């Protein structure tokens, strides 16, 4: 009779995600994964396949968490422009409070974005979704007179995405980014 799975998959994925976020894909060894999951190698391979498959699951879990954070920020705001401001201020506050882990996607882009087509495609798809969300907010803000309608919404959206990535990357070495955040938001 086969042995049943006796661990909570989501809990393990969360631990693995944090490990990959901290050490990167190449910096994370199989022993690191075995240690953080508490699974032996056989159970690990039976449950997750291989390191790369688990990394992809960790990226998807991170994406889900980031999407939830974005949507929460966007839905709690009274206006489209305020949604964008709230997101950036929240990230700035998070950095100032000591969260200097950066962004898992930004780190992944630097590490694997040009090396692996599956990871590249995943990251491009994620970027496209975030840029689309920003563009929708900007267009709505333009319709409400909050943002200059002569500005190209898609260009502003890509700028905000790039700035968001830059903030998270820079936060790994510099926690005082409030003034930079204000400059980014000044473009609106």
Secondary structure per residue as TSV (DSSP state, phi and psi in degrees):
chain	resnum	aa	ss	phi	psi
A	1	X	-	360.0	130.2
A	2	X	-	-67.8	147.9
A	3	X	-	-74.0	136.7
A	4	X	-	-83.8	156.4
A	5	X	-	-74.1	128.2
A	6	X	-	-121.6	35.3
A	7	X	S	-136.7	157.7
A	8	X	-	-88.4	109.9
A	9	X	H	-56.3	-46.7
A	10	X	H	-61.0	-38.3
A	11	X	H	-64.8	-42.6
A	12	X	H	-65.7	-43.5
A	13	X	H	-61.0	-40.3
A	14	X	H	-60.8	-45.3
A	15	X	H	-63.7	-42.7
A	16	X	H	-66.4	-41.0
A	17	X	H	-58.5	-46.3
A	18	X	H	-64.4	-35.4
A	19	X	H	-66.3	-49.0
A	20	X	H	-62.6	-37.2
A	21	X	H	-62.3	-40.8
A	22	X	H	-75.3	-45.1
A	23	X	H	-104.9	-12.4
A	24	X	H	79.9	170.9
A	25	X	H	-68.4	-52.1
A	26	X	H	-68.2	-28.8
A	27	X	H	-81.3	-9.0
A	28	X	-	-97.2	120.5
A	29	X	-	-91.1	165.3
A	30	X	H	-61.0	-37.0
A	31	X	H	-64.4	-38.5
A	32	X	H	-57.9	-44.2
A	33	X	H	-66.3	-41.8
A	34	X	H	-62.5	-42.9
A	35	X	H	-64.5	-45.4
A	36	X	H	-74.1	-30.2
A	37	X	H	-85.3	-25.6
A	38	X	-	77.3	8.5
A	39	X	-	-96.3	149.2
A	40	X	-	-77.7	166.9
A	41	X	H	-59.7	-39.7
A	42	X	H	-62.7	-47.2
A	43	X	H	-64.0	-38.2
A	44	X	H	-59.1	-52.6
A	45	X	H	-64.2	-38.4
A	46	X	H	-66.1	-34.9
A	47	X	H	-86.2	-35.1
A	48	X	H	-122.3	-7.8
A	49	X	-	87.6	-92.3
A	50	X	S	-141.9	178.1
A	51	X	H	-58.4	-43.8
A	52	X	H	-65.4	-41.8
A	53	X	H	-61.6	-40.3
A	54	X	H	-67.1	-38.5
A	55	X	H	-60.5	-43.4
A	56	X	H	-61.5	-40.5
A	57	X	H	-63.8	-39.9
A	58	X	H	-64.7	-41.0
A	59	X	H	-62.2	-42.0
A	60	X	H	-65.6	-37.8
A	61	X	H	-65.6	-41.9
A	62	X	H	-63.2	-43.3
A	63	X	H	-59.8	-43.4
A	64	X	H	-61.4	-43.6
A	65	X	H	-64.8	-41.9
A	66	X	H	-66.6	-40.5
A	67	X	H	-62.8	-39.9
A	68	X	H	-62.8	-42.1
A	69	X	H	-63.7	-44.0
A	70	X	H	-61.4	-48.6
A	71	X	H	-63.9	-39.3
A	72	X	H	-62.3	-44.7
A	73	X	H	-62.5	-42.0
A	74	X	H	-71.3	-39.0
A	75	X	H	-79.2	-22.8
A	76	X	H	-82.2	-15.1
A	77	X	-	-80.1	150.6
A	78	X	S	-81.5	-26.8
A	79	X	S	-135.6	160.8
A	80	X	H	-60.0	-43.3
A	81	X	H	-64.0	-40.3
A	82	X	H	-63.1	-31.8
A	83	X	H	-62.3	-43.3
A	84	X	H	-68.0	-45.1
A	85	X	H	-60.7	-44.7
A	86	X	H	-59.4	-42.4
A	87	X	H	-60.4	-51.5
A	88	X	H	-67.0	-39.2
A	89	X	H	-65.5	-39.4
A	90	X	H	-62.9	-40.8
A	91	X	H	-67.0	-42.4
A	92	X	H	-60.6	-43.7
A	93	X	H	-63.6	-40.8
A	94	X	H	-61.4	-43.3
A	95	X	H	-64.3	-47.4
A	96	X	H	-61.8	-31.6
A	97	X	T	-77.3	-2.2
A	98	X	T	117.2	-3.0
A	99	X	-	-82.2	94.1
A	100	X	-	-115.0	35.6
A	101	X	-	-79.7	-12.3
A	102	X	-	78.1	-156.2
A	103	X	-	-120.2	130.7
A	104	X	H	-60.3	-38.7
A	105	X	H	-67.0	-40.1
A	106	X	H	-63.6	-46.0
A	107	X	H	-62.7	-41.9
A	108	X	H	-64.5	-39.3
A	109	X	H	-60.1	-45.3
A	110	X	H	-66.8	-38.1
A	111	X	H	-80.7	-45.2
A	112	X	H	-126.1	-7.9
A	113	X	T	-55.7	-34.2
A	114	X	T	-97.7	-7.9
A	115	X	T	-95.0	-35.1
A	116	X	-	-125.1	122.5
A	117	X	H	-66.8	-33.4
A	118	X	H	-65.0	-43.6
A	119	X	H	-67.8	-43.4
A	120	X	H	-56.4	-49.3
A	121	X	H	-63.1	-40.0
A	122	X	H	-61.6	-46.0
A	123	X	H	-66.2	-38.9
A	124	X	H	-64.8	-43.4
A	125	X	H	-61.7	-42.2
A	126	X	H	-63.8	-45.1
A	127	X	H	-58.6	-45.1
A	128	X	H	-59.8	-41.2
A	129	X	H	-66.2	-43.1
A	130	X	H	-67.6	-43.8
A	131	X	H	-61.5	-41.3
A	132	X	H	-61.3	-41.6
A	133	X	H	-62.8	-45.3
A	134	X	H	-61.7	-43.5
A	135	X	H	-62.1	-40.4
A	136	X	H	-62.6	-45.3
A	137	X	H	-62.1	-43.0
A	138	X	H	-64.4	-44.6
A	139	X	H	-61.1	-42.5
A	140	X	H	-63.7	-39.9
A	141	X	H	-65.9	-36.7
A	142	X	H	-65.0	-42.3
A	143	X	H	-62.5	-31.2
A	144	X	T	-90.1	0.0
A	145	X	T	80.2	13.1
A	146	X	S	-82.7	-26.5
A	147	X	S	-130.0	139.3
A	148	X	-	-54.9	121.4
A	149	X	T	-73.4	-9.5
A	150	X	T	-79.2	-13.4
A	151	X	S	-82.0	142.4
A	152	X	-	-76.6	118.1
A	153	X	H	-61.8	-40.6
A	154	X	H	-67.0	-39.0
A	155	X	H	-65.9	-44.4
A	156	X	H	-61.3	-39.9
A	157	X	H	-63.7	-43.3
A	158	X	H	-67.1	-36.9
A	159	X	H	-60.5	-45.7
A	160	X	H	-63.8	-41.0
A	161	X	H	-61.0	-47.4
A	162	X	H	-62.3	-40.4
A	163	X	H	-66.0	-40.2
A	164	X	H	-60.3	-45.7
A	165	X	H	-63.1	-42.7
A	166	X	H	-63.6	-40.4
A	167	X	H	-59.8	-47.9
A	168	X	H	-64.7	-38.2
A	169	X	H	-68.4	-47.0
A	170	X	H	-64.5	-31.6
A	171	X	T	-61.8	-19.9
A	172	X	T	-68.5	-21.7
A	173	X	T	-123.9	-7.8
A	174	X	-	-148.3	111.2
A	175	X	-	-85.4	-12.5
A	176	X	-	-96.5	84.6
A	177	X	-	-119.0	16.5
A	178	X	H	-60.5	-45.5
A	179	X	H	-65.4	-37.3
A	180	X	H	-64.7	-42.3
A	181	X	H	-60.1	-42.6
A	182	X	H	-60.9	-40.6
A	183	X	H	-64.8	-42.0
A	184	X	H	-59.9	-48.0
A	185	X	H	-69.1	-20.8
A	186	X	T	-62.3	-21.2
A	187	X	T	-68.9	-23.1
A	188	X	-	-74.6	360.0
